[in-house]
Structures are given as structure tokens and as C-alpha cells.
Amino acid sequence: MQKLQLIVIAVAMGVLTSCSSIRLMSIEQLQPAQTTFPDQVRRVAVVNNMPDDERNSGSYLRSRTKDFEGDGKTFSQRLADALAEGRYFDKVVICDSLLYEDNDSLPQKFHPLQPGQVNQLTNDLEVDMIIAVDRLFIRNADARIYNDDYGLLIDAVSSKYTSLLHLYVPGREKALASLSHADTLHFQLTVELTNREIAEKTADYAGTKEAAYLIPFWKEVQRFYYDGGISDFRDAGVALRENNWEEAHRLWSKVYDTRKGKSKMRSAYNIALYYELKDDLDQAMEWIDKAEVLAKETNASDKQLIAYYQTSLTQRKADISKLNIQMQRFDEQKE
């Protein structure tokens, strides 16, 4: 399959020690979605199944907690846009016309789509699955937050939201899956601030975030590596920052084969990073284990760094296994 990682080299590298430096780099890694769909789900529709809540239209009043629904149309539109931008599904359509009929229900309740509705929607929209946006329950509370610009605490609104989505496919009596997530946004309190603004901005944010639970997404992660000290390490660091990973690997291998002690251990650590960026997690784990053995002869900070990286690689290996399953559809399209 295609490479799952994008390496970002143009990052400020921080020197954390003196003689032999530990530097930090950022890379973009494709992460697996929370949900894995049947392979035949290639076309999806996002539908607005949220109530139209008039309580979100007024001004925000200080010292009064407000509970209301977010903006269903904005939530649905932003989620559909984010799914389309991810290019995971062959087709993404939106039906933002209100499906919810009973506006008198409590905010915590929702109306599940019935099998007949699911069949009609999938046929009319020509899709394989329905993503129903059912709830975006918002609870406002007074808050004080630190403002970096002013360097002091300011009055604000803390808006905690809970989202609820259901996934439907035709031929099933109940939803294929349900997704619920919570998060909190903060808004600076001004005389112009309204619950409508909070409802719309929260919906826009939640729509983008929910997409990451439905399709693979890119995430920036931090990785440390050893640089400086002996000339081969310095030259390898230059090669790395020029995106010449093969030359960096050659120099690290040279150090590993010809040196002992800390230099040998640190070259093994760097070689593990090289293999991670090549998506060869087995080799990466093998080399970080070699570094762990060699670290018995070095200091505690090296051991801590190795232990941290071992944990990261173990998690990444599990993520890759799940990601490979989710990305199989693209391999099949090439055949």
C-alpha cells in the first residue's frame, strides 16, 4: 500500500544536552479511525436528525447556566465537509433538511431512524450508509480563563458539549454503531456574545473533530533523536535535516559497527527511528530493544528516553495493524 507517513523536517530542533545533543522533530502520521466499517461501505450520507432548539438564539447572560442544542445544520455540514476532504469514501452527500419531528422531547433524548427511513434515504441518496447527527448537547457555565495577550484572567463562558451520532445501513433493525464524545470550548465573555454564536462555533468544531473518529486522520507527533558529539553523528544530523534519511542511516550504522558504549547505544536508537519512518515497525522494535540492552551501561536519562520510545513504537505498531485493515479498500481499487 502507499506510504502512510509524511515526514516533516523543517522544525526548530531544541538542544537538550551539551556535548551529545538530543533534538526534537515533528512528523505527521496517519492514525486509524475509531470505527472500522465493512468494506462495502463506500458511499455515505450525513443527515441532520437534531431538534431545532430556539433556546440557543438569545444573548448569553452572566451567572445563568444555559443548556441547549448546538446548530444541527452547521454540525452536519461541517462533518460532511471534513469527511469529503478526507477522501476516504468514494462519495459523501449531505441531507441537512431537518428529519427530527418532535421538538418537545428533552435534549438528552433522540429519535432513532427507523428501518424504513434508512432504506428510503439510502435509496434516494444512492449511498451505502447513513450517518445521523442526533445530538450536540451544550451546557454553558461561567468561567475564568487565562488570556495570553493580556497576561491575566478574564471572564469567559465554558461550553461543554456532548455529541451523539448513529450509523445506519439498510437491512438492519438497529443502528450499526453509535458514537458519543465530549469536549469543552471556552469563549471570551463580551456583551455581543450570544448562545447562537456558541451553538454555531461549537457545531463547527465538533463536526471537524467527529470526522477523526470515522475516517483515518493525520496527527503530528514528536520524536527525539541523538545528534552532535562525534563527527558522524553531526553529519548524520545534517543529512536528516536535509531529508536525506538514507545517508543518515548509513552514518548511524557506521557508528553502531565501529563504536562502543553510549555512541553505540545512541546510534541503535536513531536507527530505530529510521525504520519507524520507513513503516518497518518490526525492525524499529528490534533496534530499540538493542538500544535498551546497551543502555544498561549508560545514564538514567537515556534509559527513560528509550522506555518512552518503546511505548510509542508499541502503540504505533497496534495502530498500523488497525490502519492497514481500514486502508485495504485502496489496495483493492488498484487490482
C-alpha positions, -999 to +999 in steps of 0.1 A: +000+000+000+010+036-002+033+051+024+012+060+055+036+087+068+046+122+058+079+134+073+082+170+083+118+181+087+115+219+088+110+221+125+130+240+151+153+215+168+158+221+206+192+212+221+185+195+254+221+185+264+255+199+258+281+176+242+258+150+227+225+167+219+190+153+220+169+170+194+132+171+187+115+167+154+078+166+143+064+141+119+028+136+105+014+101+110-018+087+096-039+075+125-066+048+124-102+058+128-121+047+159-146+029+138-138+003+111-166-001+085-175-030+063-155-029+031-187-024+010-194+009+027-181+033+000-208+060-002-222+078+028-247+104+036-247+128+066-282+136+077-295+162+102-315+144+129-312+171+155-340+192+170-343+229+162-337+245+196-349+281+199-332+284+233-298+288+215-309+322+200-307+345+229-278+365+244-256+349+269-264+361+304-238+361+331-243+338+361-270+318+344-262+283+333-277+276+298-285+241+284-294+239+248-287+221+215-260+231+191-267+241+155-276+209+136-272+223+102-237+236+109-228+203+126-240+182+097-224+204+070-190+206+087-189+169+093-198+162+057-171+186+045-145+170+067-154+135+055-152+147+019-119+164+025-105+131+039-112+113+006-117+080+024-152+074+010-160+074-027-190+096-022-202+119+006-235+137+004-254+157+029-291+160+038-293+189+062-331+192+060-345+186+094-355+149+099-363+154+136-401+160+141-408+162+178-392+194+192-408+189+227-385+160+237-358+165+263-324+174+249-309+142+261-333+121+240-332+114+203-354+098+177-336+068+161-341+063+124-365+035+116-355+007+091-380+021+066-364+056+068-329+041+064-340+022+033-356+052+018-327+075+025-301+051+012-321+046-020-329+082-026-294+094-018-277+064-035-255+057-006-244+026+015-246+041+049-264+069+068-245+090+094-272+105+115-263+136+135-286+132+165-274+155+193-250+182+202-260+190+238-243+221+251-240+231+288-227+266+295-212+278+327-194+309+339-156+306+339-123+325+342-096+317+318-060+330+313-056+353+283-020+352+269-024+386+252-033+404+283-014+382+308-044+380+332-076+361+339-107+372+320-144+364+322-154+336+299-180+310+291-171+273+294-192+254+269-191+216+275-207+197+247-217+161+242-222+148+206-242+118+195-241+101+161-256+069+149-246+049+118-272+030+098-270+006+070-300-009+052-313-043+062-306-039+100-332-033+127-309-012+148-280+012+142-247-003+131-229+018+157-233+048+179-206+074+187-207+099+216-179+123+226-175+152+250-153+182+249-152+218+262-147+251+244-141+285+260-154+318+247-144+352+260-174+369+276-185+400+257-217+419+255-221+407+219-217+370+228-249+350+221-259+314+226-264+313+188-228+321+183-218+295+208-241+269+192-227+275+157-190+276+167-193+245+188-211+227+160-183+237+135-156+224+159-175+192+167-181+184+131-144+185+123-135+165+154-161+138+148-146+131+113-114+119+130-135+091+147-149+080+114-120+080+090-082+078+092-067+112+100-033+129+101-017+137+135+015+155+144+037+135+168+071+143+183+102+122+181+136+126+198+169+117+182+206+119+191+227+145+173+261+162+179+291+148+196+313+127+173+316+138+136+295+110+122+266+120+145+269+156+134+270+147+097+240+124+102+221+152+118+228+175+088+217+147+064+185+143+084+176+180+083+182+179+045+157+150+044+184+125+033+175+096+056+195+070+037+227+090+044+218+095+080+211+057+083+245+049+067+263+071+092+244+058+122+251+022+111+288+031+108+288+043+144+270+012+156+295-011+139+327+008+150+319+023+184+310+011+219+292+024+249+269+055+246+277+061+209+267+025+200+235+028+221+225+061+206+231+050+171+208+020+177+182+044+190+184+066+159+183+035+136+150+026+153+137+060+143+148+055+107+129+022+105+098+037+120+098+064+093+101+036+068+069+020+083+090-011+093+078-014+128+093-048+134+128-035+126+122-004+146+113-025+177+143-047+171+167-017+171+151+000+201+155-033+220+192-033+211+194+002+224+178-009+257+204-036+262+232-012+255+216+014+278+224-007+309+259+008+306+247+045+303+228+070+324+192+072+336+181+099+311+190+076+282+170+048+297+140+070+302+141+081+266+144+046+253+115+034+275+093+063+262+101+054+226+094+017+232+060+026+244+054+049+214+065+022+190+043-004+207+013+018+203+022+027+167+025-010+158-010-016+171-023+015+152-006+003+120-024-031+122-058-014+125-049+012+099-039-015+074-074-030+077-091+003+072-069+012+041-073-022+024-100-007+002-074+014-016-053-016-024-083-034-038-090-005-061-055-008-077-060-045-085 
